[in-house]
Amino acid sequence: MYFPILRSLTIGFTINPRPCRCLLRSGRPEVCRMNSEVNTRSLTLRGTYSPVQDHIPIHTSPETFSSISTMFPYMVDSKKATGGGDIPSFTWHPFDPSEPFAIPSCGGIKVLPLPVEHGIYFSDGPAIPYMCMGFRIGQLSYISDANRIPEETKRKIEGSKILILDALREVPHGSHFSFDEVPPKRERAHGRRKSL
Amino acid sequence: MSLDPRPEITYWVGFSHQTDHYMLEQELELWSQKTGVRIEPAYDGLQIPL
């Protein structure tokens, strides 16, 4: 999903390869998501034609940056490419998930990370939630991948006029809200009056 | 989770292929009318003025 923030200023959330001033990366480096990032290479290629843009800044959590560096090293460092294929030109900007950050390529617009639970780590011992990032920009909060929103993050969302939430399907899922679990519906299921 | 103040609108995103967009749109519209809580399914090309 892409939000035109100003007339010519677009912030992308890593789905479609469209020209943008930056990408905000929510979390898990699944192969399907990484493919969408690889597809953005068409924007930065230097061949017969001038590239649409020189590079794409990507803002992401340190954990996601570390995972991507391990799984897809050439995405972070072009010297680690092993084939003849084209690779995208990214600049990586890990942010502190507990603090707001500014995006220089977007006129210094401020973004507040929204840590949310997105499934669990499949390891032995007690279940530890995998934390994914939503983002708040002004009065808009965007949470693309979640199955639980912690209280602390809820407080960060409060005051948003527009809320965008993950809602996968009717049937429950391990890491996404199902339709009956998305907070407004969940409130209904529990018979509470006050909801989103 | 309840938010105070409540957002003016909530958009849902990330549907699986099992979802019929138009049926979901109808269901949410009925639900919104009943509860006064506005929820809509997002769609490709949706533009949100900020």
gemmi code that builds the backbone of each chain (N, CA, C; Angstrom):
import gemmi

chains = {
    "A": [
        ("MET", (0.848, -1.193, 0.000), (0.000, 0.000, 0.000), (0.886, 1.246, 0.000)),
        ("TYR", (0.510, 2.205, -0.779), (1.304, 3.418, -0.897), (0.454, 4.620, -0.499)),
        ("PHE", (0.998, 5.474, 0.293), (0.262, 6.655, 0.710), (0.922, 7.909, 0.153)),
        ("PRO", (0.245, 8.597, -0.754), (0.803, 9.881, -1.188), (0.698, 10.853, -0.024)),
        ("ILE", (1.805, 11.194, 0.570), (1.766, 12.049, 1.752), (1.617, 13.511, 1.326)),
        ("LEU", (2.336, 13.896, 0.298), (2.162, 15.216, -0.284), (1.994, 14.988, -1.778)),
        ("ARG", (1.859, 16.039, -2.522), (1.583, 15.878, -3.946), (2.584, 14.943, -4.636)),
        ("SER", (3.857, 15.130, -4.344), (4.839, 14.313, -5.052), (5.683, 13.491, -4.087)),
        ("LEU", (5.124, 13.156, -2.964), (5.913, 12.467, -1.958), (5.201, 11.164, -1.587)),
        ("THR", (5.803, 10.060, -1.906), (5.142, 8.783, -1.657), (5.997, 7.911, -0.751)),
        ("ILE", (5.359, 7.381, 0.269), (6.029, 6.441, 1.158), (5.455, 5.065, 0.874)),
        ("GLY", (6.325, 4.108, 0.589), (5.846, 2.772, 0.263), (5.976, 1.833, 1.445)),
        ("PHE", (5.092, 0.811, 1.469), (5.165, -0.198, 2.508), (5.509, -1.556, 1.918)),
        ("THR", (6.382, -1.560, 0.933), (6.987, -2.783, 0.413), (5.998, -3.778, -0.154)),
        ("ILE", (5.180, -3.369, -1.066), (4.309, -4.328, -1.742), (4.470, -4.232, -3.255)),
        ("ASN", (4.250, -3.064, -3.807), (4.348, -2.934, -5.250), (5.561, -2.085, -5.628)),
        ("PRO", (6.210, -2.442, -6.732), (7.351, -1.637, -7.147), (6.913, -0.342, -7.817)),
        ("ARG", (6.693, 0.675, -7.049), (6.349, 1.979, -7.598), (7.375, 2.991, -7.125)),
        ("PRO", (7.578, 4.042, -7.900), (8.519, 5.063, -7.447), (8.099, 5.589, -6.080)),
        ("CYS", (9.055, 5.749, -5.195), (8.712, 6.256, -3.872), (9.935, 6.922, -3.262)),
        ("ARG", (9.679, 7.755, -2.286), (10.782, 8.446, -1.615), (11.461, 7.566, -0.569)),
        ("CYS", (10.707, 6.589, -0.063), (11.312, 5.667, 0.897), (10.380, 4.486, 1.090)),
        ("LEU", (10.904, 3.413, 1.689), (10.073, 2.267, 2.068), (10.137, 2.115, 3.573)),
        ("LEU", (8.975, 1.872, 4.184), (8.932, 1.529, 5.601), (8.698, 0.023, 5.668)),
        ("ARG", (9.623, -0.665, 6.306), (9.603, -2.134, 6.273), (9.058, -2.636, 7.592)),
        ("SER", (7.951, -3.425, 7.516), (7.264, -3.789, 8.761), (7.979, -4.871, 9.556)),
        ("GLY", (8.510, -5.885, 8.905), (9.113, -6.918, 9.741), (9.612, -8.123, 9.001)),
        ("ARG", (9.021, -9.241, 9.266), (9.507, -10.561, 8.863), (10.012, -10.601, 7.417)),
        ("PRO", (11.258, -11.034, 7.225), (11.809, -11.069, 5.865), (11.392, -12.313, 5.099)),
        ("GLU", (10.078, -12.505, 4.917), (9.608, -13.663, 4.159), (10.057, -13.528, 2.715)),
        ("VAL", (10.214, -14.670, 2.066), (10.714, -14.646, 0.697), (9.767, -13.859, -0.210)),
        ("CYS", (8.446, -14.016, 0.008), (7.512, -13.315, -0.875), (7.678, -11.800, -0.726)),
        ("ARG", (7.914, -11.351, 0.492), (8.111, -9.914, 0.698), (9.421, -9.455, 0.060)),
        ("MET", (10.448, -10.289, 0.233), (11.743, -9.906, -0.315), (11.662, -9.831, -1.834)),
        ("ASN", (10.849, -10.727, -2.431), (10.694, -10.661, -3.876), (10.125, -9.314, -4.298)),
        ("SER", (9.199, -8.803, -3.503), (8.635, -7.499, -3.866), (9.706, -6.429, -3.771)),
        ("GLU", (10.626, -6.596, -2.834), (11.706, -5.628, -2.740), (12.663, -5.761, -3.933)),
        ("VAL", (12.943, -7.025, -4.286), (13.810, -7.240, -5.441), (13.181, -6.608, -6.682)),
        ("ASN", (11.858, -6.699, -6.782), (11.185, -6.135, -7.943), (11.375, -4.628, -8.066)),
        ("THR", (11.657, -3.995, -6.963), (11.879, -2.552, -7.034), (13.177, -2.233, -7.776)),
        ("ARG", (13.958, -3.285, -8.085), (15.212, -3.039, -8.821), (14.930, -2.339, -10.145)),
        ("SER", (13.729, -2.597, -10.697), (13.421, -1.974, -11.986), (13.449, -0.447, -11.883)),
        ("LEU", (13.271, 0.053, -10.673), (13.262, 1.510, -10.498), (14.664, 2.106, -10.465)),
        ("THR", (15.624, 1.263, -10.070), (16.962, 1.812, -9.861), (18.005, 1.282, -10.851)),
        ("LEU", (17.542, 0.521, -11.840), (18.496, -0.054, -12.799), (19.180, 1.016, -13.648)),
        ("ARG", (20.420, 0.768, -13.950), (21.141, 1.671, -14.849), (21.445, 0.895, -16.120)),
        ("GLY", (20.711, 1.139, -17.144), (20.927, 0.437, -18.400), (20.777, 1.406, -19.545)),
        ("THR", (19.956, 1.018, -20.490), (19.721, 1.850, -21.658), (19.061, 3.175, -21.260)),
        ("TYR", (18.147, 3.054, -20.274), (17.418, 4.241, -19.852), (17.912, 4.710, -18.488)),
        ("SER", (17.620, 5.972, -18.187), (17.972, 6.483, -16.867), (17.083, 5.807, -15.836)),
        ("PRO", (17.602, 5.513, -14.652), (16.760, 4.907, -13.621), (15.670, 5.877, -13.179)),
        ("VAL", (14.540, 5.309, -12.740), (13.448, 6.133, -12.231), (13.924, 6.897, -11.005)),
        ("GLN", (14.687, 6.212, -10.187), (15.291, 6.886, -9.046), (16.647, 6.255, -8.765)),
        ("ASP", (17.526, 7.034, -8.139), (18.904, 6.609, -7.921), (18.976, 5.446, -6.935)),
        ("HIS", (18.266, 5.575, -5.852), (18.250, 4.516, -4.843), (16.958, 4.636, -4.035)),
        ("ILE", (16.682, 3.631, -3.221), (15.492, 3.669, -2.367), (15.936, 3.517, -0.911)),
        ("PRO", (15.663, 4.520, -0.086), (15.966, 4.357, 1.345), (14.931, 3.435, 1.995)),
        ("ILE", (15.388, 2.460, 2.773), (14.474, 1.572, 3.495), (14.685, 1.747, 4.997)),
        ("HIS", (13.614, 2.028, 5.692), (13.672, 2.175, 7.148), (13.064, 0.927, 7.776)),
        ("THR", (13.812, 0.299, 8.677), (13.350, -0.959, 9.255), (13.920, -1.135, 10.659)),
        ("SER", (13.383, -2.113, 11.389), (13.893, -2.354, 12.741), (15.270, -3.018, 12.639)),
        ("PRO", (16.107, -2.873, 13.669), (17.432, -3.514, 13.629), (17.329, -5.019, 13.454)),
        ("GLU", (16.295, -5.637, 14.056), (16.148, -7.094, 13.956), (15.878, -7.520, 12.512)),
        ("THR", (14.981, -6.792, 11.867), (14.673, -7.132, 10.475), (15.886, -6.881, 9.585)),
        ("PHE", (16.587, -5.783, 9.849), (17.786, -5.480, 9.057), (18.813, -6.599, 9.193)),
        ("SER", (18.970, -7.085, 10.422), (19.928, -8.154, 10.668), (19.507, -9.437, 9.935)),
        ("SER", (18.193, -9.759, 9.980), (17.704, -10.965, 9.304), (17.911, -10.861, 7.797)),
        ("ILE", (17.604, -9.698, 7.246), (17.755, -9.513, 5.797), (19.223, -9.612, 5.410)),
        ("SER", (20.100, -9.056, 6.252), (21.539, -9.103, 5.967), (22.038, -10.545, 5.897)),
        ("THR", (21.435, -11.413, 6.741), (21.847, -12.816, 6.769), (21.258, -13.591, 5.599)),
        ("MET", (19.947, -13.376, 5.368), (19.257, -14.175, 4.360), (19.531, -13.712, 2.936)),
        ("PHE", (19.613, -12.412, 2.771), (19.794, -11.850, 1.429), (20.928, -10.813, 1.461)),
        ("PRO", (22.174, -11.289, 1.655), (23.276, -10.333, 1.851), (23.439, -9.339, 0.697)),
        ("TYR", (23.123, -9.776, -0.524), (23.331, -8.879, -1.669), (22.342, -7.710, -1.666)),
        ("MET", (21.251, -7.858, -0.882), (20.298, -6.749, -0.793), (20.879, -5.600, 0.022)),
        ("VAL", (21.823, -5.972, 0.896), (22.424, -4.974, 1.775), (23.768, -4.502, 1.226)),
        ("ASP", (24.502, -5.437, 0.616), (25.822, -5.099, 0.090), (25.953, -5.704, -1.319)),
        ("SER", (25.978, -4.851, -2.329), (25.995, -5.338, -3.718), (27.252, -6.151, -4.024)),
        ("LYS", (28.322, -5.975, -3.217), (29.550, -6.751, -3.454), (29.354, -8.228, -3.124)),
        ("LYS", (28.257, -8.536, -2.429), (28.009, -9.930, -2.056), (27.108, -10.642, -3.064)),
        ("ALA", (26.798, -9.992, -4.156), (26.008, -10.651, -5.200), (26.865, -11.732, -5.849)),
        ("THR", (26.260, -12.862, -6.199), (27.031, -13.968, -6.759), (26.683, -14.264, -8.213)),
        ("GLY", (25.593, -13.708, -8.704), (25.192, -14.012, -10.078), (25.276, -12.784, -10.958)),
        ("GLY", (24.756, -12.948, -12.169), (24.795, -11.829, -13.102), (23.526, -11.011, -13.077)),
        ("GLY", (22.597, -11.373, -12.192), (21.302, -10.684, -12.161), (21.414, -9.272, -11.620)),
        ("ASP", (20.462, -8.471, -11.976), (20.460, -7.098, -11.464), (19.959, -7.076, -10.031)),
        ("ILE", (20.482, -6.173, -9.278), (20.048, -6.044, -7.886), (19.615, -4.605, -7.637)),
        ("PRO", (18.718, -4.423, -6.675), (18.231, -3.067, -6.415), (19.254, -2.242, -5.640)),
        ("SER", (19.120, -0.927, -5.737), (19.988, -0.028, -4.964), (19.205, 0.490, -3.765)),
        ("PHE", (19.531, -0.038, -2.601), (18.879, 0.406, -1.374), (19.886, 1.103, -0.476)),
        ("THR", (19.389, 2.007, 0.352), (20.163, 2.428, 1.523), (19.329, 2.021, 2.725)),
        ("TRP", (19.973, 1.442, 3.720), (19.249, 0.874, 4.865), (19.354, 1.797, 6.069)),
        ("HIS", (18.242, 1.986, 6.745), (18.192, 2.886, 7.892), (17.455, 2.220, 9.049)),
        ("PRO", (18.166, 1.399, 9.838), (17.515, 0.780, 11.000), (17.115, 1.865, 12.014)),
        ("PHE", (15.938, 1.690, 12.625), (15.476, 2.671, 13.607), (15.276, 1.996, 14.958)),
        ("ASP", (15.250, 2.806, 16.005), (14.954, 2.325, 17.352), (13.437, 2.146, 17.461)),
        ("PRO", (12.952, 0.900, 17.666), (11.494, 0.681, 17.686), (10.762, 1.430, 18.787)),
        ("SER", (11.512, 1.934, 19.785), (10.834, 2.601, 20.899), (10.781, 4.115, 20.733)),
        ("GLU", (11.371, 4.633, 19.667), (11.456, 6.089, 19.496), (10.936, 6.521, 18.123)),
        ("PRO", (10.361, 7.727, 18.052), (10.005, 8.260, 16.728), (11.271, 8.534, 15.926)),
        ("PHE", (11.171, 8.463, 14.611), (12.320, 8.813, 13.773), (11.851, 9.671, 12.601)),
        ("ALA", (12.794, 10.369, 11.982), (12.462, 11.233, 10.852), (12.999, 10.614, 9.565)),
        ("ILE", (12.316, 10.901, 8.449), (12.769, 10.390, 7.148), (13.305, 11.565, 6.339)),
        ("PRO", (14.628, 11.692, 6.230), (15.204, 12.831, 5.515), (14.750, 12.911, 4.057)),
        ("SER", (14.586, 11.737, 3.403), (14.205, 11.745, 1.986), (12.746, 12.149, 1.785)),
        ("CYS", (12.025, 12.298, 2.878), (10.618, 12.708, 2.801), (10.412, 14.007, 3.569)),
        ("GLY", (11.362, 14.902, 3.441), (11.213, 16.214, 4.064), (11.250, 16.167, 5.577)),
        ("GLY", (11.863, 15.120, 6.138), (11.988, 15.034, 7.595), (10.693, 14.634, 8.290)),
        ("ILE", (9.764, 14.051, 7.544), (8.480, 13.651, 8.131), (8.729, 12.675, 9.285)),
        ("LYS", (7.944, 12.839, 10.361), (8.180, 12.013, 11.552), (7.316, 10.758, 11.528)),
        ("VAL", (7.933, 9.660, 11.930), (7.247, 8.368, 11.956), (7.418, 7.763, 13.342)),
        ("LEU", (6.321, 7.277, 13.902), (6.377, 6.606, 15.207), (6.207, 5.103, 14.990)),
        ("PRO", (7.226, 4.299, 15.345), (7.074, 2.849, 15.189), (6.011, 2.306, 16.155)),
        ("LEU", (5.246, 1.327, 15.700), (4.201, 0.705, 16.522), (4.510, -0.787, 16.655)),
        ("PRO", (5.256, -1.188, 17.702), (5.578, -2.613, 17.849), (4.314, -3.429, 18.149)),
        ("VAL", (4.084, -4.461, 17.360), (2.909, -5.329, 17.541), (3.354, -6.786, 17.454)),
        ("GLU", (2.559, -7.667, 18.036), (2.893, -9.096, 17.993), (2.417, -9.695, 16.670)),
        ("HIS", (3.287, -10.532, 16.093), (2.993, -11.127, 14.786), (3.426, -12.589, 14.838)),
        ("GLY", (2.661, -13.414, 15.561), (3.036, -14.812, 15.736), (4.075, -14.972, 16.839)),
        ("ILE", (4.675, -16.142, 16.875), (5.678, -16.439, 17.908), (6.905, -17.080, 17.269)),
        ("TYR", (8.012, -17.067, 18.033), (9.195, -17.802, 17.593), (8.946, -19.290, 17.814)),
        ("PHE", (9.261, -20.107, 16.817), (9.084, -21.548, 16.959), (10.331, -22.147, 17.613)),
        ("SER", (10.447, -21.900, 18.902), (11.594, -22.443, 19.618), (11.084, -23.144, 20.867)),
        ("ASP", (11.956, -23.916, 21.496), (11.577, -24.605, 22.731), (11.399, -23.580, 23.839)),
        ("GLY", (10.688, -23.988, 24.870), (10.494, -23.090, 26.004), (9.241, -22.259, 25.842)),
        ("PRO", (9.106, -21.244, 26.708), (7.886, -20.431, 26.669), (7.749, -19.688, 25.336)),
        ("ALA", (6.492, -19.500, 24.905), (6.250, -18.818, 23.625), (6.670, -17.355, 23.720)),
        ("ILE", (7.542, -16.947, 22.824), (7.983, -15.554, 22.779), (7.400, -14.923, 21.514)),
        ("PRO", (6.635, -13.821, 21.660), (6.039, -13.229, 20.457), (7.083, -12.620, 19.532)),
        ("TYR", (6.841, -12.772, 18.243), (7.667, -12.092, 17.244), (7.104, -10.688, 17.100)),
        ("MET", (7.945, -9.673, 17.279), (7.477, -8.293, 17.217), (7.683, -7.721, 15.818)),
        ("CYS", (6.617, -7.220, 15.272), (6.639, -6.625, 13.947), (6.345, -5.129, 14.108)),
        ("MET", (6.587, -4.336, 13.090), (6.391, -2.892, 13.217), (5.204, -2.384, 12.410)),
        ("GLY", (4.329, -1.661, 13.086), (3.385, -0.795, 12.394), (3.973, 0.600, 12.420)),
        ("PHE", (3.319, 1.541, 11.792), (3.849, 2.904, 11.752), (2.731, 3.918, 11.932)),
        ("ARG", (3.027, 4.968, 12.701), (2.075, 6.066, 12.797), (2.718, 7.304, 12.176)),
        ("ILE", (1.981, 7.906, 11.237), (2.416, 9.155, 10.622), (1.274, 10.140, 10.829)),
        ("GLY", (1.493, 11.099, 11.700), (0.425, 12.059, 12.008), (-0.795, 11.340, 12.570)),
        ("GLN", (-1.916, 11.507, 11.909), (-3.155, 10.920, 12.426), (-3.509, 9.606, 11.746)),
        ("LEU", (-2.524, 9.016, 11.091), (-2.748, 7.728, 10.441), (-1.865, 6.652, 11.070)),
        ("SER", (-2.470, 5.556, 11.493), (-1.701, 4.419, 12.007), (-1.894, 3.232, 11.081)),
        ("TYR", (-0.783, 2.602, 10.724), (-0.805, 1.520, 9.733), (-0.170, 0.276, 10.338)),
        ("ILE", (-0.962, -0.791, 10.469), (-0.451, -2.044, 11.027), (-0.791, -3.165, 10.050)),
        ("SER", (0.211, -3.582, 9.304), (-0.046, -4.537, 8.214), (0.060, -5.989, 8.658)),
        ("ASP", (0.774, -6.251, 9.756), (1.013, -7.634, 10.180), (0.931, -7.732, 11.693)),
        ("ALA", (-0.153, -8.308, 12.182), (-0.296, -8.418, 13.638), (-1.369, -9.435, 13.993)),
        ("ASN", (-1.188, -10.057, 15.154), (-2.291, -10.830, 15.728), (-2.539, -10.428, 17.178)),
        ("ARG", (-1.773, -9.457, 17.666), (-2.054, -8.870, 18.976), (-1.369, -7.511, 19.085)),
        ("ILE", (-2.084, -6.567, 19.696), (-1.514, -5.228, 19.866), (-1.296, -4.982, 21.359)),
        ("PRO", (-0.037, -4.847, 21.797), (0.232, -4.632, 23.218), (-0.360, -3.304, 23.715)),
        ("GLU", (-0.618, -3.249, 25.021), (-1.201, -2.047, 25.648), (-0.373, -0.794, 25.347)),
        ("GLU", (0.953, -0.927, 25.462), (1.828, 0.232, 25.271), (1.680, 0.791, 23.848)),
        ("THR", (1.549, -0.118, 22.881), (1.380, 0.317, 21.490), (-0.006, 0.904, 21.280)),
        ("LYS", (-0.996, 0.325, 21.959), (-2.357, 0.866, 21.868), (-2.351, 2.352, 22.232)),
        ("ARG", (-1.609, 2.696, 23.264), (-1.563, 4.105, 23.690), (-0.920, 4.984, 22.614)),
        ("LYS", (0.017, 4.392, 21.873), (0.659, 5.162, 20.794), (-0.287, 5.376, 19.616)),
        ("ILE", (-1.226, 4.453, 19.445), (-2.179, 4.560, 18.338), (-3.266, 5.574, 18.660)),
        ("GLU", (-3.579, 5.704, 19.939), (-4.706, 6.552, 20.339), (-4.556, 7.975, 19.806)),
        ("GLY", (-5.662, 8.507, 19.335), (-5.653, 9.841, 18.738), (-5.578, 9.797, 17.225)),
        ("SER", (-5.355, 8.586, 16.661), (-5.331, 8.445, 15.200), (-6.745, 8.612, 14.655)),
        ("LYS", (-6.866, 9.324, 13.562), (-8.176, 9.426, 12.910), (-8.406, 8.268, 11.953)),
        ("ILE", (-7.308, 7.786, 11.395), (-7.406, 6.682, 10.439), (-6.542, 5.527, 10.941)),
        ("LEU", (-7.164, 4.358, 11.024), (-6.439, 3.171, 11.483), (-6.512, 2.117, 10.390)),
        ("ILE", (-5.371, 1.567, 10.038), (-5.314, 0.530, 9.005), (-4.800, -0.739, 9.655)),
        ("LEU", (-5.589, -1.801, 9.565), (-5.274, -2.997, 10.338), (-5.231, -4.258, 9.474)),
        ("ASP", (-4.337, -5.142, 9.868), (-4.227, -6.471, 9.276), (-5.517, -7.255, 9.544)),
        ("ALA", (-6.110, -7.833, 8.505), (-7.297, -8.688, 8.663), (-7.212, -9.748, 7.573)),
        ("LEU", (-6.749, -10.934, 7.917), (-6.393, -11.914, 6.889), (-7.584, -12.642, 6.275)),
        ("ARG", (-8.416, -13.236, 7.145), (-9.465, -14.128, 6.622), (-10.434, -14.487, 7.737)),
        ("GLU", (-11.474, -15.265, 7.390), (-12.470, -15.686, 8.382), (-11.854, -16.658, 9.403)),
        ("VAL", (-11.056, -17.596, 8.883), (-10.527, -18.670, 9.729), (-9.320, -18.151, 10.523)),
        ("PRO", (-9.221, -18.522, 11.815), (-8.072, -18.050, 12.619), (-6.717, -18.436, 12.020)),
        ("HIS", (-5.729, -17.618, 12.290), (-4.376, -17.823, 11.757), (-3.377, -17.545, 12.880)),
        ("GLY", (-2.203, -18.161, 12.781), (-1.232, -18.055, 13.862), (-0.555, -16.707, 14.010)),
        ("SER", (-0.538, -15.891, 12.967), (0.207, -14.633, 13.080), (-0.526, -13.416, 12.504)),
        ("HIS", (-1.752, -13.607, 12.043), (-2.538, -12.466, 11.549), (-3.894, -12.455, 12.243)),
        ("PHE", (-4.487, -11.264, 12.388), (-5.855, -11.189, 12.886), (-6.788, -11.871, 11.888)),
        ("SER", (-7.704, -12.712, 12.392), (-8.810, -13.158, 11.539), (-9.913, -12.111, 11.675)),
        ("PHE", (-10.958, -12.216, 10.855), (-11.984, -11.170, 10.853), (-12.648, -11.006, 12.220)),
        ("ASP", (-12.796, -12.116, 12.940), (-13.417, -12.010, 14.265), (-12.434, -11.574, 15.339)),
        ("GLU", (-11.171, -11.502, 14.979), (-10.168, -11.109, 15.974), (-9.719, -9.661, 15.824)),
        ("VAL", (-9.949, -9.063, 14.676), (-9.539, -7.661, 14.513), (-10.242, -6.871, 15.601)),
        ("PRO", (-9.543, -5.976, 16.277), (-10.098, -5.384, 17.490), (-11.579, -4.964, 17.476)),
        ("PRO", (-12.118, -4.285, 16.472), (-13.529, -3.919, 16.591), (-14.428, -5.140, 16.666)),
        ("LYS", (-14.111, -6.169, 15.902), (-14.927, -7.368, 15.901), (-14.765, -8.126, 17.215)),
        ("ARG", (-13.562, -8.124, 17.701), (-13.312, -8.819, 18.958), (-14.136, -8.176, 20.074)),
        ("GLU", (-14.194, -6.849, 20.030), (-14.996, -6.146, 21.032), (-16.443, -6.608, 20.945)),
        ("ARG", (-16.928, -6.769, 19.710), (-18.307, -7.195, 19.528), (-18.493, -8.607, 20.098)),
        ("ALA", (-17.504, -9.459, 19.801), (-17.610, -10.842, 20.253), (-17.660, -10.918, 21.777)),
        ("HIS", (-16.975, -9.979, 22.414), (-16.959, -9.985, 23.871), (-18.120, -9.175, 24.463)),
        ("GLY", (-18.939, -8.628, 23.589), (-20.127, -7.929, 24.040), (-19.855, -6.589, 24.704)),
        ("ARG", (-18.693, -6.003, 24.452), (-18.413, -4.693, 25.046), (-19.017, -3.598, 24.195)),
        ("ARG", (-19.297, -2.493, 24.823), (-19.899, -1.394, 24.068), (-18.851, -0.567, 23.353)),
        ("LYS", (-17.752, -0.318, 24.056), (-16.770, 0.601, 23.515), (-15.789, -0.161, 22.639)),
        ("SER", (-15.558, 0.326, 21.474), (-14.595, -0.356, 20.609), (-13.916, 0.677, 19.736)),
        ("LEU", (-13.151, 0.181, 18.768), (-12.375, 1.082, 17.929), (-13.260, 2.042, 17.155)),
    ],
    "B": [
        ("MET", (-9.260, -4.628, 22.522), (-8.599, -3.314, 22.532), (-9.609, -2.237, 22.206)),
        ("SER", (-9.699, -1.247, 23.041), (-10.554, -0.105, 22.727), (-9.679, 1.146, 22.715)),
        ("LEU", (-10.007, 2.029, 21.828), (-9.232, 3.253, 21.709), (-10.127, 4.444, 22.042)),
        ("ASP", (-9.573, 5.398, 22.770), (-10.328, 6.582, 23.117), (-9.448, 7.806, 22.853)),
        ("PRO", (-9.769, 8.671, 21.895), (-10.963, 8.603, 21.060), (-10.858, 7.526, 19.974)),
        ("ARG", (-11.990, 7.071, 19.527), (-12.046, 6.050, 18.490), (-11.652, 6.675, 17.135)),
        ("PRO", (-10.900, 5.952, 16.305), (-10.576, 6.493, 14.971), (-11.854, 6.758, 14.167)),
        ("GLU", (-11.779, 7.729, 13.272), (-12.961, 8.013, 12.452), (-13.274, 6.844, 11.532)),
        ("ILE", (-12.231, 6.191, 11.062), (-12.446, 5.032, 10.180), (-11.309, 4.030, 10.346)),
        ("THR", (-11.663, 2.765, 10.249), (-10.664, 1.698, 10.252), (-10.738, 0.974, 8.916)),
        ("TYR", (-9.591, 0.848, 8.265), (-9.522, 0.075, 7.018), (-8.869, -1.262, 7.315)),
        ("TRP", (-9.397, -2.305, 6.716), (-8.765, -3.621, 6.815), (-7.903, -3.846, 5.573)),
        ("VAL", (-6.748, -4.481, 5.786), (-5.850, -4.792, 4.669), (-5.322, -6.216, 4.795)),
        ("GLY", (-4.764, -6.723, 3.703), (-4.032, -7.990, 3.732), (-4.899, -9.224, 3.655)),
        ("PHE", (-5.998, -9.156, 2.915), (-6.902, -10.304, 2.831), (-6.278, -11.471, 2.072)),
        ("SER", (-6.664, -12.667, 2.481), (-6.222, -13.852, 1.735), (-7.090, -14.013, 0.488)),
        ("HIS", (-6.682, -14.934, -0.378), (-7.420, -15.156, -1.623), (-8.803, -15.743, -1.366)),
        ("GLN", (-9.045, -16.195, -0.126), (-10.353, -16.781, 0.184), (-11.422, -15.706, 0.381)),
        ("THR", (-11.012, -14.446, 0.373), (-11.945, -13.366, 0.698), (-12.606, -12.795, -0.546)),
        ("ASP", (-13.929, -12.667, -0.496), (-14.660, -11.973, -1.558), (-14.800, -10.513, -1.127)),
        ("HIS", (-14.130, -9.624, -1.840), (-14.074, -8.223, -1.420), (-15.471, -7.613, -1.279)),
        ("TYR", (-16.325, -7.878, -2.261), (-17.637, -7.216, -2.265), (-18.537, -7.744, -1.148)),
        ("MET", (-18.425, -9.044, -0.878), (-19.217, -9.593, 0.236), (-18.742, -9.016, 1.562)),
        ("LEU", (-17.427, -8.901, 1.702), (-16.875, -8.342, 2.941), (-17.293, -6.873, 3.095)),
        ("GLU", (-17.268, -6.168, 1.981), (-17.663, -4.756, 1.992), (-19.106, -4.615, 2.494)),
        ("GLN", (-19.980, -5.479, 1.979), (-21.397, -5.453, 2.386), (-21.541, -5.781, 3.868)),
        ("GLU", (-20.838, -6.820, 4.274), (-20.934, -7.247, 5.679), (-20.484, -6.134, 6.618)),
        ("LEU", (-19.361, -5.500, 6.260), (-18.831, -4.446, 7.128), (-19.734, -3.215, 7.111)),
        ("GLU", (-20.363, -2.957, 5.977), (-21.262, -1.811, 5.896), (-22.454, -2.019, 6.842)),
        ("LEU", (-23.012, -3.224, 6.802), (-24.127, -3.543, 7.704), (-23.682, -3.438, 9.160)),
        ("TRP", (-22.502, -3.966, 9.428), (-21.961, -3.945, 10.795), (-21.735, -2.506, 11.249)),
        ("SER", (-21.225, -1.686, 10.348), (-20.958, -0.288, 10.683), (-22.254, 0.462, 10.970)),
        ("GLN", (-23.286, 0.178, 10.161), (-24.585, 0.839, 10.382), (-25.156, 0.463, 11.747)),
        ("LYS", (-24.960, -0.781, 12.091), (-25.523, -1.292, 13.340), (-24.795, -0.744, 14.565)),
        ("THR", (-23.482, -0.630, 14.442), (-22.675, -0.282, 15.621), (-22.223, 1.180, 15.641)),
        ("GLY", (-22.265, 1.826, 14.495), (-21.759, 3.196, 14.429), (-20.236, 3.251, 14.353)),
        ("VAL", (-19.599, 2.098, 14.245), (-18.136, 2.026, 14.125), (-17.798, 1.793, 12.660)),
        ("ARG", (-17.092, 2.735, 12.060), (-16.872, 2.663, 10.617), (-15.652, 1.802, 10.270)),
        ("ILE", (-15.910, 0.713, 9.583), (-14.829, -0.162, 9.096), (-15.072, -0.429, 7.620)),
        ("GLU", (-14.017, -0.356, 6.825), (-14.142, -0.655, 5.398), (-12.948, -1.483, 4.942)),
        ("PRO", (-13.159, -2.371, 3.963), (-11.995, -3.060, 3.400), (-11.225, -2.105, 2.478)),
        ("ALA", (-9.919, -2.055, 2.608), (-9.116, -1.221, 1.705), (-9.040, -1.903, 0.340)),
        ("TYR", (-8.592, -1.174, -0.660), (-8.487, -1.744, -2.006), (-7.333, -1.076, -2.738)),
        ("ASP", (-6.874, -1.725, -3.804), (-5.766, -1.171, -4.583), (-6.165, 0.197, -5.124)),
        ("GLY", (-5.292, 1.151, -4.976), (-5.563, 2.481, -5.511), (-6.279, 3.390, -4.524)),
        ("LEU", (-6.617, 2.876, -3.354), (-7.282, 3.711, -2.346), (-6.364, 4.881, -1.975)),
        ("GLN", (-6.905, 6.065, -1.996), (-6.118, 7.233, -1.591), (-6.759, 7.837, -0.354)),
        ("ILE", (-5.920, 8.129, 0.620), (-6.417, 8.666, 1.879), (-5.871, 10.074, 2.067)),
        ("PRO", (-6.718, 11.079, 2.028), (-6.209, 12.446, 2.241), (-5.791, 12.646, 3.688)),
        ("LEU", (-4.630, 13.227, 3.881), (-4.144, 13.476, 5.246), (-4.049, 14.976, 5.509)),
    ],
}
model = gemmi.Model(1)
for chain_id, residues in chains.items():
    chain = gemmi.Chain(chain_id)
    for i, (resn, *xyz) in enumerate(residues, 1):
        res = gemmi.Residue()
        res.name, res.seqid = resn, gemmi.SeqId(i, " ")
        for name, pos in zip(("N", "CA", "C"), xyz):
            atom = gemmi.Atom()
            atom.name, atom.element = name, gemmi.Element(name[0])
            atom.pos, atom.b_iso = gemmi.Position(*pos), 0.0
            res.add_atom(atom)
        chain.add_residue(res)
    model.add_chain(chain)
structure = gemmi.Structure()
structure.add_model(model)
structure.setup_entities()
